[in-house]
Amino acid sequence: MSAYHQLIKSGNQLFLAFEDITNKIMTSKYNPLYYHGALPQFYLWVLYLSGLLLFAYYIPTVDNAYLSKGLINAWTSVEYINDKIPFGAVVRGIHRYAGDAMVITILLHAIRVWFTDRYRQYRWLQWFSGIVLFLMVLFIGQTGYYLVWDERSLALTRMTVSAFEGLPLVGSFLKGWFLNGDTISNYTMSNYLFIHIGLSFSLLFGLWIHYVRMTRPVMTPPPAINYVLMALVLAFTFIFPITSGKMASLNGLPPNGFEMDWFFLAPYALLNSVPVGMYWLLMVGLTVGVCLLPMPWAFLIKQEPVHAAEVVLNKCVGCNLCYLDCPYQAIEMVPAPANSRFKLLATVMPYRCSGCGVCVGACAFDAIDLPDIPDADVQAQIKKIMEAK
Amino acid sequence: MANETKKVITLMCERSVDVSGVLGADGSVSGVDGLHVIKIPCSGMAQPLMIEAALKQGASGVVVCGCQIGDCYYREGNKMIRERLLGNRPPMLKKATDRRRVLALWLSRPQKDRFLAETKEFVKFCAELPAPEPAAPAAKPTPKPAAVASAPGETEVKKPESEKTPAEKAEKAITEAKVIDAAEPKVAGEVVDPAKVDNTKTVVPASEDSNDKDVKVVVDTPPIPEGRGSLDTTDGTSSETKSE
């Protein structure tokens, strides 16, 4: 057994022990570990709603957008939301902490799926799309930090620009796209807002791909869990209220440091400590490496092939039951051949099949079978046991 | 002899309780007499047909053991078989099967002790149940009694006490249902009252009804002129403001 397998095994045991405790406390019906995929989905709805409320008063500019007596820009509009709008600070806090919570729950989801060995083979698409979704969430969160337009936002903007400039060929184009021009201007802020909101909604497209091969994906935790998740966010909002730093000033001295947020800004810590070329190499290498985790050839891991279910063609009556019950959308009902008595015929898409045998349990006609353990075999075992002595 | 023949068959998910320590080569479990384990990749693979077959062949009980509900490795297998056992999902356990003889356990990998304790109790419970084969006489009702009555007298005496009541109940229910079915068309035929039939059988949706009686709104406003039209010759308001 290799070190990798040992790691997975001990991780699995850790989760089993943890599950046992949580099951004792809240029963399996309310165990959050059994809804680990639905937790970030819940926070996504919270973020959409609170973001919509913030969007009503947010002004994406660096300096006076609309003529008025005082200065009005992104920073002052955030301060206005914070101080003047009823519950503005609460909504802002919810938006921020729900984002942090989403990253935590996504990591929990990914680690659990990895340790319980539920990411390979017929599930590679879910893993792959999950990585892309996670990167999108990180980038959306970072643009959220730019939008506040305090000194940290300016520092992050400058660091991002320098990182883009370090890239060969596409560097100048990316810089131009990111700043929406050559310099930081009002257009930059509107671009940030567009990235922040536009990319948030394209998460839905990514989620569609994430869910498309799963029948009945678990997207909503039970209400009791939702209340607890919301209460956690609210507790943080009131105990540690969110505040902005000083307003960014383009003409003053550049800020020499910022408060770290490890959930979203961890890449900037890396960028700060290594040269730009090294940074991109590490980031791209890490992403590709994690994406390739389900591919056994990439890491020279041995895995047993899945023996896909097989339909017994002359027994299938086209009743749809296996098609409805298959948890991976691996069964497709096709029109039956012309000489058949029935209208439909079940066919298995072997690349989606997990070999779990739910279709065998769903079939009342013995018309679908796992090649390694046919149901006749189970019946024979029952007979053998009953006949012995 | 009587105790040895009473076997309980377990259809067990490979990924649920880890019984490798107590499992014999032939599927017997050390520590629980009469318990036999058949491993399948997922509890969702268990067909109700398998359970019925085992009971028909003389098993005193069947245990279905899957992972904790919510934690199926293959996502939904344990939920599926649970719904099938409860009769909520199509290929379901026949209603004639004795539900007392079917036990479902949802246990995670380390819960071996719980599994052994539960099954021990269940084996004991099944052994104490009166009729050894409740499904068999129901399937073949008439020809048996005369031939078999001579050999196992004791068991035959016990059978009718336990079985007649549910069987009779079922028959009664069937006859009652038939009576109702037969009665309805007669009543409808006798009383030819279209109004009554409408009230009881077909419900006209409220929306459909109100649509028919909807009052048509007649729009009585002058048509909007195409294009901009002439500013001066409208109401006189524009000319007034101009003059002021």
Interface residues (C-beta under 8 A of the other chain):
Chain A: L16 A17 E19 D20 N23 S28 K29 N31 L33 Y34 Y35 T116 D117 R118 M214 T215 R216 L321 D325 P327 Y328 S354 G355 C356 G357 V358 V360 G361 A362 C363 A364 D366 L370 I373 D375 V378 Q379 Q381 I382 K383 I385 M386 A388 K389
Chain B: E4 T5 K7 I9 L11 D26 G27 H36 I38 I40 P41 C42 G44 M45 A46 Q47 L49 M50 A53 A54 Q57 G58 A59 Q68 I69 G70 D71 Y73 Y74 R75 E76 G77 M80 I81 R84 R89 P90 P91 W106 S108 R109 P110 Q111
